[in-house]
């Protein structure tokens, strides 16, 4: 009995599925007669390399093909012989079983010197050419570079990296890709319609996904399903043959995640485990789906090129889920599922890391409240420092001196020592950083603090530190002030224990005292100014 993949092997370029970039080039070369003397077809297995080799040979030798056309007639003697595999001028060689140099000399080089028996071209199709030995490749070099005018070589390989560069450079190279799910489904629908078989499209999509882009695998799997179900195939019959795929269940889990149905997600995971689910594979599927959603959010074009193909029915579900999930939630879900996949290997309860991931994701809306709680100032221990001052109302009991009710830079500097003293209650080291900064300007309720070094600025910009500074400003100045940190490399800071003065550096100034103490004393003094330290006797 003839298998489906042999029965429905394409007999012209129009029937070939996928590889449009290769198909168009070959068709144009055949139409114009501008042929290469050697072709190199490389790519994964079962994606059409041998099929395109035979189609090329058939079109070149078709007796009824007219100028400007590319399709073989499939009616002339040459086309019929090639289709039946009986043509003497189409020589297919399996390089895996003819690896030696003697085989190359006898089967290729010697035969290439003889004119075709009845066809226009003698075509050599060498399958798995990478299996040839080094000596065999060396023997091929000259004949491939300058073959007789009636000879065309087609080299096919799944491992292009094993083919010598000297051979590649003498060929016109074509890179075959895996066939898309939609193209495979279209071919399977054509087969089932021609065979009079009733089957749901969802089953064909499952077959296409399982074949992973290999058309021969998809057609072989369909043949197995047909042999069990006959002319009308149910889902139950298909499940007996198609290895279980959990893509649909992974999509369902993401759907529950988008609705924040944590209980439903936990029930689904435990139900699948009871049914014999491989949790590692399931999480890998879920991560792949989340990656697809991530690519869609970044750029839909990325998803089309790099994302997983699921088939029409699952793609529709994924589109609905994408509308419900934000980019931040998708990123969090990816991180949680990757962590769950790693932790499930060593967890005493296999599904527990997944359940924890679902719970954490359901609490994602409470992130901001959590951050505020984490970065809130830590209250001072009793007896160690003065108790924190309660939050100041809009009308403080001791308003700062503000002409016309507006806080100015002079008002900030006037109470700066009080700021330094107050900030020690919350973070002792923070006072040293504020000692080497300059209150540069104030715009409304925003105070601009200038620092000479970037690491000081970055420290102030940390959420917890910024919250402490703004809290102290509220206590000292009685206003809800915000902080903006900037860098001023030209500033000079002078720090004393009792007072602080910040002055811009004046060009031409000299420090006579520093000169007397020498260069080392000046370096130490600068370090003390920068980091707020002091010399201990």
VEXFI-430716 format. One record per residue (C-alpha): x, y, z; residue in one letter. Coordinates in steps of 0.5 Angstrom, whole numbers, padded with zeros to 4 digits, always signed. Each point is the difference from the previous one (the first is absolute). Example, Ala and Ser with C-alpha at 12.3 -4.5 7.8 and 13.67 -1.06 7.14 Angstrom:
2
+0025-0009+0016A +0002+0007-0002S 
***
This chain:
537
+0000+0000+0000X +0003+0007-0002X +0001+0005+0006X -0003+0007+0000X +0006+0003-0001X +0002-0004-0006X -0007+0001-0003X +0000+0007+0001X +0007+0002-0002X -0001+0007-0004X +0001-0001-0007X +0001+0007-0002X +0002+0006+0003X -0008+0003+0002X -0001-0006+0004X +0007+0001+0004X -0002+0002+0007X +0004+0006+0003X +0007+0002-0002X -0002+0006-0004X +0006+0003+0000X +0003-0006-0003X -0005-0001-0005X -0001+0007-0003X +0008+0000-0001X +0000-0007-0004X -0006+0001-0004X +0003+0007-0003X +0006-0004-0001X -0004-0005-0004X -0004+0005-0004X +0006+0004-0002X +0005-0006-0001X +0005+0003+0004X +0002-0006+0004X +0005-0002+0005X +0005-0006-0001X -0001-0002+0007X -0005+0001+0006X +0001-0001+0007X -0006-0001+0004X +0001+0000+0007X -0005+0000+0006X -0004-0005+0005X -0002-0006-0002X -0007-0001-0003X -0001+0007-0003X +0000-0001-0007X +0008-0001-0002X -0001-0006-0004X -0007+0002-0003X +0003+0007-0003X +0006-0004-0003X -0005-0005-0003X -0004+0006-0003X +0006+0004-0002X +0002-0006-0004X -0007-0001-0003X -0001+0007-0002X +0007+0000-0003X -0002-0006-0004X -0007+0001-0002X -0001-0001-0007X -0006+0004-0001X +0002+0006+0005X +0000+0006-0005X +0005+0006+0001X -0002+0005+0006X -0004-0006+0004X +0003-0004+0006X -0005-0005+0001X +0001-0007-0002X -0006-0003-0004X +0000-0007+0003X -0002-0003-0006X +0006-0001-0005X +0004-0006+0001X +0006+0004+0003X -0005+0002+0006X -0003-0007+0001X +0006-0003+0000X +0003+0005+0005X -0007-0001+0004X +0001-0008+0000X +0007+0001+0002X +0002-0004-0007X +0004+0006-0003X +0007-0002-0002X +0002+0007+0000X -0002+0002+0007X +0005-0003+0005X -0001+0000+0007X +0006-0002+0005X -0001-0001+0007X +0007+0002+0002X -0001-0003+0007X +0001-0007-0003X +0005+0003-0006X +0005+0003+0005X +0007-0002-0004X +0004+0004-0005X -0001-0007-0005X -0008+0001+0000X +0001+0007-0002X +0004-0001-0005X -0004-0006-0003X -0007+0002+0001X +0001+0008-0001X +0006+0002-0003X +0000-0006-0006X -0007+0001-0001X +0000+0008+0000X +0004-0001-0007X -0005-0004-0003X -0006+0004-0004X -0007-0001+0003X -0003-0006-0003X -0007+0003-0002X -0001+0007+0004X +0003+0007-0001X +0004+0000+0007X +0003-0006+0004X -0001+0002+0007X +0003-0003+0006X -0003+0001+0007X +0005-0002+0005X -0004-0001+0007X +0003+0001+0007X +0006+0003-0004X +0004+0002+0007X +0001-0008+0001X +0005+0000-0006X +0007-0001+0002X +0006+0005-0001X +0003-0003-0005X -0007-0001-0004X -0001+0008+0001X +0006+0001-0003X -0001-0004-0006X -0007+0003-0001X +0003+0007+0000X +0002+0001-0007X -0006-0004-0003X -0004+0005+0004X +0003+0006-0002X +0000-0001-0008X -0005-0006-0001X -0002-0001-0007X -0005+0004-0003X -0005-0005+0000X +0001-0002+0008X -0003+0003+0006X +0001-0001+0007X -0004+0000+0006X +0003-0001+0007X -0005-0001+0006X +0003+0000+0007X -0003+0001+0007X +0007+0002+0003X +0002+0005-0004X +0006+0002+0005X +0003-0007-0003X +0001+0002-0007X +0006+0003-0002X +0000+0007-0002X +0004-0002-0006X -0007-0004-0002X -0005+0006+0002X +0004+0005-0004X -0001-0004-0006X -0008+0000+0001X -0006+0004+0000X -0002-0001+0007X -0007+0000+0003X -0002+0000+0007X -0007-0004+0002X -0004+0002+0006X -0005-0004+0004X -0007+0000-0003X -0005+0004+0004X -0006-0003+0003X -0005+0004-0004X +0004-0003-0006X +0000-0007+0002X -0008+0000+0002X -0001+0003-0007X +0003-0006-0003X -0003-0005+0005X -0007+0003-0001X +0001-0001-0008X +0002-0008+0002X -0006-0001+0004X -0004+0003-0005X +0002-0004-0006X +0000-0006+0004X -0007+0001+0003X +0002+0000+0007X -0004+0004+0005X +0004+0003+0006X +0000+0006+0004X +0005+0006-0002X +0002+0000+0008X +0003-0007-0001X +0004+0002-0007X +0003+0006+0004X +0002-0005+0006X +0003-0004-0005X +0004+0006-0003X +0002+0002+0006X +0003-0007+0002X +0003+0000-0007X +0005+0006+0002X +0000+0003-0007X +0002-0007-0003X -0006-0002-0006X +0002-0007+0000X -0001-0001+0007X -0007+0003+0000X -0002-0004-0006X +0003-0006+0003X -0004+0001+0007X -0006+0002-0004X +0000-0007-0004X +0000-0003+0007X -0006+0004+0002X -0004-0002-0006X +0002-0008+0001X -0003+0000+0007X -0006+0005-0001X -0002-0002-0008X -0004+0006-0004X -0002+0003+0007X +0005+0002+0005X -0002+0002+0007X +0004+0003+0005X +0000-0006+0005X +0003-0004-0006X +0005+0005-0002X +0002+0001+0007X +0002-0008+0000X +0006+0002-0006X +0001+0007+0002X +0005+0001+0005X -0003+0004+0006X +0001+0008-0001X -0002+0004+0006X +0001+0007-0005X -0008+0000+0001X +0001-0001+0008X +0005+0005+0000X -0004+0005-0003X -0006-0001+0004X +0005+0001+0006X +0002+0007-0003X -0007+0002-0001X -0002-0002+0008X +0007+0004+0001X -0003+0006-0004X -0007+0000+0005X +0004-0001+0006X -0003-0006+0001X +0005-0003+0005X -0004-0006+0003X -0002-0002-0008X +0007+0000-0002X +0002-0004+0006X -0006-0005-0001X +0002-0001-0007X +0008-0001+0001X -0002-0005+0006X -0005-0004-0005X +0005+0000-0006X +0005-0003+0005X -0005-0005+0002X -0001-0002-0007X +0007-0001-0001X +0003+0006-0002X +0007+0002-0001X +0001+0006+0004X +0007+0002-0003X -0003+0000-0007X -0006+0003+0002X +0003+0006+0003X +0005+0000-0006X -0006+0001-0004X -0003+0005+0004X +0007+0004+0000X +0000+0000-0008X -0007+0002+0000X +0001+0006+0005X +0006+0002-0005X -0004+0000-0006X -0005+0005+0004X +0007+0004+0002X +0002+0001-0007X -0007+0002-0002X +0000+0005+0005X +0007+0003-0002X -0002-0001-0008X -0005-0004-0003X +0005-0001-0006X +0005-0004+0005X -0005-0005+0002X -0002-0002-0008X +0008-0001-0001X +0002-0003+0007X -0006-0002+0004X -0003-0007+0000X -0006-0002-0005X -0006-0002+0003X -0005-0001-0005X -0006+0004-0001X -0004-0002+0006X +0005+0001+0005X +0002+0006-0003X -0006+0003+0001X +0000-0001+0007X +0007+0002+0001X -0003+0007-0003X -0005+0001+0005X +0005-0002+0006X +0005+0005-0003X -0006+0006+0001X +0000-0002+0007X +0007+0000+0002X +0005+0006+0001X +0007-0001-0002X +0002+0001+0007X -0005-0006+0002X +0003-0004-0006X +0007+0001+0002X -0001-0002+0008X -0004-0006-0003X +0006-0002-0004X +0005+0001+0006X -0005-0004+0005X -0001-0006-0005X +0008+0000-0001X +0001+0000+0007X -0006-0006+0001X +0003-0004-0005X +0007+0000+0003X -0003-0001+0007X -0004-0006-0002X +0006-0004-0001X +0001+0000+0008X -0006+0001+0003X -0003-0005+0004X -0007+0002-0002X +0001+0000-0008X -0006+0005-0001X +0002+0005+0005X +0004+0005-0003X -0005+0001-0006X -0005+0001+0005X +0004+0005+0004X +0001+0003-0007X -0007+0001-0001X -0001+0003+0007X +0005+0005-0001X -0002+0002-0007X -0007+0001+0003X +0002+0005+0005X +0004+0004-0005X -0005+0006+0001X +0002+0001+0007X +0008+0001-0003X -0001+0007+0002X -0002+0000+0007X +0005-0005+0001X +0006+0004-0002X -0003+0006+0004X +0000-0005+0006X +0007-0002-0002X +0003+0006-0001X -0003+0004+0006X +0005+0003+0005X +0002-0005+0006X -0002+0003+0007X +0005+0002+0004X +0001-0005+0006X -0003+0003+0007X +0005+0004+0004X +0006+0000-0006X -0003+0006-0003X -0005+0005+0000X -0007-0003-0002X -0002+0002-0007X -0004+0006-0001X -0008-0001-0002X -0002+0002-0007X +0000+0007-0001X -0007+0003-0002X -0001+0005-0006X +0000+0006+0006X +0007-0002+0004X +0000+0003+0007X +0007+0003-0002X +0000+0002-0007X +0007+0001-0003X +0002+0007-0002X -0003+0001-0006X -0001+0007-0003X -0007+0001-0003X -0001-0008+0001X +0005-0002-0005X +0006-0004+0002X +0007+0002-0003X +0007-0003+0000X +0002+0005+0006X -0005-0004+0004X +0002-0006-0002X +0007+0001+0002X -0002+0004+0007X -0002-0007+0003X +0004-0005-0004X +0004-0002+0007X -0007-0001+0002X -0001-0005-0006X +0007-0003+0002X -0002-0002+0007X -0007-0002-0002X +0002-0005-0005X +0005-0004+0005X -0006-0002+0003X -0002-0004-0006X +0007-0002-0003X +0006+0002+0003X +0004+0000-0006X -0005+0004-0004X +0002+0006+0003X +0008-0001-0002X -0003+0000-0007X -0004+0007+0001X +0006+0003+0003X +0003+0000-0007X -0006+0002-0004X -0002+0007-0002X -0007+0003+0000X +0000+0003-0006X -0007+0002-0002X -0007-0001+0002X -0006+0000-0005X -0007+0000+0003X +0001-0006+0005X +0006-0003-0003X +0007+0001+0003X +0005-0001-0005X +0007-0003+0003X +0006+0000-0003X +0006-0005+0001X +0007-0001-0003X +0000-0007-0001X -0005-0005-0003X +0000-0005+0005X -0003+0005+0005X -0005+0002-0005X -0002-0007-0001X -0001-0001+0007X -0004+0005+0002X -0005-0002-0006X -0001-0007+0003X -0007+0000+0002X +0001-0002+0007X +0005+0006+0001X -0004+0005-0004X -0006-0002+0005X +0004+0002+0006X +0003+0006-0003X -0007+0003-0002X -0003-0002+0007X +0006+0004+0004X -0002+0006-0005X -0007-0001+0002X +0002+0000+0008X +0005+0006-0001X -0003+0005-0005X -0008-0002+0001X -0001-0001-0007X -0001-0006-0004X +0007+0001-0004X +0002-0005-0006X +0008-0001-0002X +0003+0000-0006X +0008-0002+0000X +0004+0003-0006X +0008-0001-0001X +0004+0007+0000X +0008-0002-0001X +0002+0007+0001X -0003+0001+0007X +0005+0000+0007X -0003-0002+0006X +0003+0001+0007X -0003-0003+0006X +0001+0001+0008X -0003-0003+0006X -0004+0006+0001X -0002+0004-0006X +0000-0002-0008X +0002+0005-0005X -0001-0002-0007X +0004+0004-0005X +0001+0000-0008X +0008-0001-0002X +0003+0006-0001X +0006+0000-0006X +0006+0003+0002X -0001-0001+0008X +0006-0004+0004X +0000-0003+0007X +0006+0003+0003X -0002-0005+0006X +0000-0006-0004X +0006+0002-0004X +0004+0000+0007X -0003-0007+0002X +0002-0003-0006X -0003-0004-0006X -0002-0006+0005X -0003+0005+0005X -0004+0003-0006X -0003-0007-0003X -0002-0002+0007X -0003+0006+0001X -0004-0001-0006X -0002-0007+0002X -0003+0002+0007X -0004+0006-0004X -0003-0005-0005X -0002-0006+0005X -0001+0004+0006X +0005-0003+0004X +0005+0003+0006X +0007-0002+0002X +0000-0004+0007X +0006+0002+0004X 
***
